[in-house]
Amino acid sequence: MNTQRAQRILELLGDYVGTATATSTPLETNNQVFFEKYFAASSYFTEHPELCGFDPVPGDALGRCVPWALYKGGGPDTIVMIHHSDTVDTEDYGGNRDAALRPRELTERYRAGAADLDREARRDLEGGWLFGRGVADMKGGACIHLALLEQFSGEGGLQGSLLLLALPDEENLSAGMRSAVSLLTRLKEEHGLNYVLLLNAEPQERGEEDLMRLYDGSVGKLMPIFYARGKLAHVGQVFHGVSPVHLLSEIVALTELNADLMQQAGNTKTPPPAWLYLKDRKEVYDVSLPLAAAGYMSVLTLDRPAMETMEQLMALSRQAFSRVLERAERSYRAYTGDPKACLPWKVNVKTYSQVYREALAQSGEALIKSLRAYEDRTLGDIRAGRQRLAEAAFGLIEVTLAHLKDSAPVVVLAMSPPYYPHVNNAMLPEKNARINALLGDLETFARERLGCGFHVENYYTGISDLSYGMFESSGENTAFIRDNLLLWGEIYSIPFEQIRALSIPVLNIGPWGKDFHKYSERVNLEDLTRRVPAMVEQVIRHLLG
């Protein structure tokens, strides 16, 4: 074991965890405070100040930046080492919140019985694990990268370069990584770099002590949103209207945990989708049916294009709409006593892009002006924290529907930010052979040098910034995303063409962690100080040595 490196990782971890960087708060800018100290303490970066810096996230209301550092070796091949610098808040630590960012103290408090922990966490307290906010997700893996950057910039000899990026906002919208695509493009051109690997350090989850787990891809994520406009009616004349809550409830019933929407690729399977939000659009109580209701769900993807997933949801929404109308008509016939009585409503399900085109054809410039004014106003509200993206997206649909002459009940499907493309190295067959050779080398290294087993999972399923390392989707799918991912433009965007031009193979190698985002979050010290640093060093020597 490299004792000096292990000590340095723990020293860095104490400093980095102790630097509060709670996501989506002004504290995130503290990543600059930490890295200013880190660069100042490095002889390499004090001698080469042009090879490190802070790249601002454009238009960011919190003023966040991406700290970066480039060690230039003897050739163009470059490994990009990334981690996210933000962590979730410490509220759940309760009376131990003051020690949440001091891992050694928190661990000792827990040993003294200062928290209610489950049996597994209590067992881990007996030795070999360190507790604290961010020790696993993901400042532990970050400090492995930082220590190795110090090591190689000090000893030299690589036939390639190392580029480190500390990315804000991963826990929210990945603004840091989406912004860093432009930084990667610029540094590639300025320094003649050839990116051979995008290496992340997200923590791994595993059930066996001696089985190292790596990931050669990352799961994708869609946030489909559903906006149901019904027909207003007094509840005493309920058959004169259509309840949007009824419509959305039926859509939820057909889509929640729907096994047909699970995906399997390689040795990874996604869980089924789940709804995260559902509410009518009423602001005050009255005795009328709601005019509209809206909600959104989360769908994880492995190899299915966004357009195909949305087409599945469109079909299920049409089926739900039909069921609601059939149910309403059966009830109407029982109410009237007329077995042939009919209601006038028809199944009506559209994508946002369809609604937009219809409204544009009918209203033209008036629609464009209304949307521009709405987005200008919304941008300020979002940046000031007064409005969430999903709520802003619902409002955008309402502005568009207001420019349609047709006021019939309708279900509109769209997508809300964030959008994470699924990625796997099989998408880059010309570059994947080199990664497969690396994985073969790592398997031997794990067995012979680390004394442990080795497993490659084809997708990291916890969502990660690796999603923006490559994008090989068709032009049709890209256009569909741009047309139906609401608030696209100044509020939210993804540089698809730049990502496609970079097309960097990906790997995730991080330390074993447990209970991310909980007050029992912890990291395995053997992984943190010995196994994972040794494996990442082997990656660097294999690709750049």
KENUTI-719003 format. One record per residue (C-alpha): x, y, z; residue in three letters. Coordinates in steps of 0.5 Angstrom, whole numbers, plus 500, padded with zeros to 3 digits. Each point is the difference from the previous one (the first is absolute). Example, Ala and Ser with C-alpha at 12.3 -4.5 7.8 and 13.67 -1.06 7.14 Angstrom:
525491516Ala
502507498Ser
//
This chain:
500500500Met
502507498Asn
500503507Thr
502507498Gln
494500495Arg
495497505Ala
502506505Gln
499505495Arg
494497497Ile
497501508Leu
503507501Glu
497502493Leu
493497502Leu
500504507Gly
501506496Asp
495499494Tyr
495497505Val
501506505Gly
498505494Thr
493500500Ala
497500493Thr
493498500Ala
497500494Thr
495505497Ser
503505505Thr
505506500Pro
504495504Leu
502496493Glu
505506499Thr
504498505Asn
503495496Asn
504505497Gln
503502507Val
502493501Phe
503499493Phe
504507501Glu
503497506Lys
502494496Tyr
503503494Phe
504505505Ala
503494504Ala
502496493Ser
507501498Ser
498498493Tyr
494505499Phe
504506503Thr
505499495Glu
494499494His
495505503Pro
497500492Glu
498492501Leu
495501505Cys
494505502Gly
493501501Phe
495500494Asp
494503501Pro
493497499Val
497505495Pro
494504503Gly
500496506Asp
496504506Ala
504497505Leu
507502497Gly
502493500Arg
507498496Cys
503493498Val
507500503Pro
505496495Trp
507498500Ala
504497494Leu
507496501Tyr
503500494Lys
504494498Gly
504497494Gly
494499495Gly
493502498Pro
497495503Asp
496502506Thr
496497506Ile
494505502Val
499499508Met
493503502Ile
497500507His
494504502His
502505505Ser
492501503Asp
497496506Thr
493500502Val
498504507Asp
502497507Thr
493502503Glu
499492501Asp
506500505Tyr
495503505Gly
504501507Gly
507498496Asn
499505494Arg
506504503Asp
504494499Ala
498498493Ala
506503497Leu
505497505Arg
500493498Pro
505498506Arg
496503505Glu
493498497Leu
502493500Thr
503500507Glu
493503502Arg
496494497Tyr
505495504Arg
498504506Ala
492499498Gly
499507498Ala
495497494Ala
495495499Asp
503495495Leu
498494497Asp
504493501Arg
504500494Glu
502508501Ala
502498508Arg
504494497Arg
504505495Asp
501504506Leu
505495503Glu
505501495Gly
502501493Gly
495506498Trp
499507501Leu
494504501Phe
498507497Gly
496504495Arg
504499493Gly
505495503Val
497495495Ala
496505495Asp
505502498Met
506504503Lys
503493502Gly
501498492Gly
502507499Ala
505500505Cys
503494497Ile
501504493His
503506503Leu
505495504Ala
502497493Leu
500507497Leu
505502505Glu
504493499Gln
501500493Phe
501508499Ser
505499505Gly
504494497Glu
499501493Gly
501495494Gly
493499498Leu
499500492Gln
494503501Gly
496505504Ser
495501506Leu
494505500Leu
496500506Leu
494504500Leu
496501507Ala
492501498Leu
495504503Pro
492498500Asp
501493499Glu
494498505Glu
496505496Asn
500502493Leu
508498498Ser
501507498Ala
507499502Gly
501494495Met
496503495Arg
504507500Ser
506496500Ala
499497493Val
502507497Ser
506500505Leu
502493498Leu
500502493Thr
504506501Arg
505497504Leu
501494494Lys
501506495Glu
505504504Glu
504494502His
499495495Gly
497495504Leu
497493498Asn
495498506Tyr
501493501Val
495499506Leu
495504504Leu
502497507Leu
495501505Asn
500498508Ala
493499502Glu
500495506Pro
498493498Gln
495496504Glu
502492501Arg
498495504Gly
506496501Glu
507503503Glu
504497495Asp
497501494Leu
502507496Met
494503496Arg
502504494Leu
495504495Tyr
501501493Asp
494504498Gly
494504504Ser
493500500Val
496505497Gly
494503502Lys
493504498Leu
496504503Met
493499496Pro
495506502Ile
492499499Phe
496506500Tyr
492498500Ala
495505498Arg
493498501Gly
493504499Lys
498504506Leu
493499503Ala
497500507His
500494504Val
492500500Gly
501499492Gln
506496500Val
498497493Phe
501506497His
507500501Gly
506496500Val
505499506Ser
507501499Pro
502497507Val
496493497His
504500494Leu
506501503Leu
499495505Ser
498495495Glu
507501497Ile
503499506Val
497494501Ala
502497493Leu
508503501Thr
502499507Glu
504494501Leu
498498493Asn
505494498Ala
500502493Asp
503506501Leu
506497504Met
506499495Gln
506495500Gln
507500497Ala
506496501Gly
500498507Asn
496506503Thr
492501501Lys
497506501Thr
494501506Pro
493501497Pro
498508500Pro
497504506Ala
496506500Trp
503505504Leu
495506500Tyr
492501498Leu
496505502Lys
494504497Asp
501507498Arg
495504504Lys
502505504Glu
494501505Val
494496502Tyr
494500496Asp
494495498Val
503499493Ser
504494497Leu
507503499Pro
501502493Leu
507497500Ala
505495504Ala
507499499Ala
506495502Gly
506497498Tyr
504493501Met
507497500Ser
502495494Val
507497500Leu
502498493Thr
506495498Leu
499500492Asp
494503499Arg
499506496Pro
496506504Ala
496500494Met
498493500Glu
499500508Thr
495506499Met
496497494Glu
499494505Gln
497505505Leu
496503495Met
497493498Ala
499499508Leu
497507500Ser
495499495Arg
498493503Gln
499504507Ala
496505496Phe
495495497Ser
499497506Arg
498506504Val
495502494Leu
497493500Glu
499500508Arg
497507500Ala
495497494Glu
498494504Arg
499505506Ser
496505496Tyr
496494497Arg
498498507Ala
499507502Tyr
495501495Thr
497493499Gly
501501493Asp
504494497Pro
502504494Lys
502506503Ala
507503497Cys
505505503Leu
503505494Pro
507499503Trp
506497496Lys
507497501Val
505506499Asn
507498502Val
506505497Lys
507501501Thr
502507501Tyr
503501493Ser
493499497Gln
497505504Val
505505499Tyr
499499492Arg
493500501Glu
500507504Ala
505503496Leu
496499493Ala
494503504Gln
503506503Ser
507501497Gly
504505503Glu
495501506Ala
502493503Leu
508502499Ile
499506504Lys
496497505Ser
505495501Leu
506504500Arg
497505505Ala
498494504Tyr
507497500Glu
504506501Asp
495501507Arg
501493501Thr
508500500Leu
500505505Gly
496496505Asp
504494499Ile
506503501Arg
497504506Ala
498493503Gly
493502499Arg
498495496Gln
501493498Arg
502497493Leu
494496500Ala
495505502Glu
503505495Ala
499494494Ala
493499502Phe
499508499Gly
503500493Leu
495494498Ile
494505503Glu
503506496Val
500496494Thr
493496501Leu
497507501Ala
502502492His
496494498Leu
493501497Lys
498493502Asp
498499508Ser
499493500Ala
503496505Pro
507498499Val
506496503Val
506503498Val
507497501Leu
507503500Ala
506499504Met
503504506Ser
507502501Pro
505496502Pro
501495494Tyr
506495501Tyr
502496494Pro
501493501His
507498498Val
505494500Asn
506499496Asn
497495495Ala
497506497Met
508502498Leu
502493497Pro
506503497Glu
502503507Lys
498494504Asn
505495498Ala
505504504Arg
495500506Ile
499493500Asn
508499500Ala
500504506Leu
495496503Leu
503494499Gly
506503503Asp
496502506Leu
497494501Glu
507496501Thr
503506504Phe
494499505Ala
501493501Arg
508500500Glu
501507504Arg
494501504Leu
498493501Gly
493502498Cys
494498495Gly
498504494Phe
494502497His
498505495Val
493502500Glu
498503493Asn
496506503Tyr
501504506Tyr
492501503Thr
501506504Gly
500505495Ile
507503499Ser
503506496Asp
503494495Leu
494501496Ser
503506497Tyr
506497497Gly
497497494Met
494501496Phe
498495494Glu
493501499Ser
497501493Ser
498507498Gly
493498500Glu
500499508Asn
504506501Thr
495504496Ala
495497504Phe
503502507Ile
501507498Arg
493501498Asp
497496506Asn
505502506Leu
497506502Leu
504506502Leu
505499495Trp
505505499Gly
502505505Glu
497497506Ile
502493498Tyr
504497494Ser
505494499Ile
506501495Pro
498494496Phe
505501494Glu
506502504Gln
499493504Ile
499496494Arg
506503497Ala
504499507Leu
497492500Ser
505498506Ile
499493503Pro
498500507Val
502496507Leu
497501507Asn
505497505Ile
499503507Gly
500497507Pro
495496504Trp
495504503Gly
493499504Lys
494505501Asp
501505496Phe
496507501His
499497507Lys
503502507Tyr
503493500Ser
504501494Glu
507497500Arg
506497496Val
504494500Asn
507502503Leu
503494496Glu
497502494Asp
502508501Leu
507499502Thr
502494496Arg
496496495Arg
497506496Val
506504500Pro
504494497Ala
495498495Met
500507498Val
507501499Glu
500494496Gln
495503495Val
505506500Ile
506496498Arg
497495496His
497506495Leu
505505501Leu
507496502Gly
//
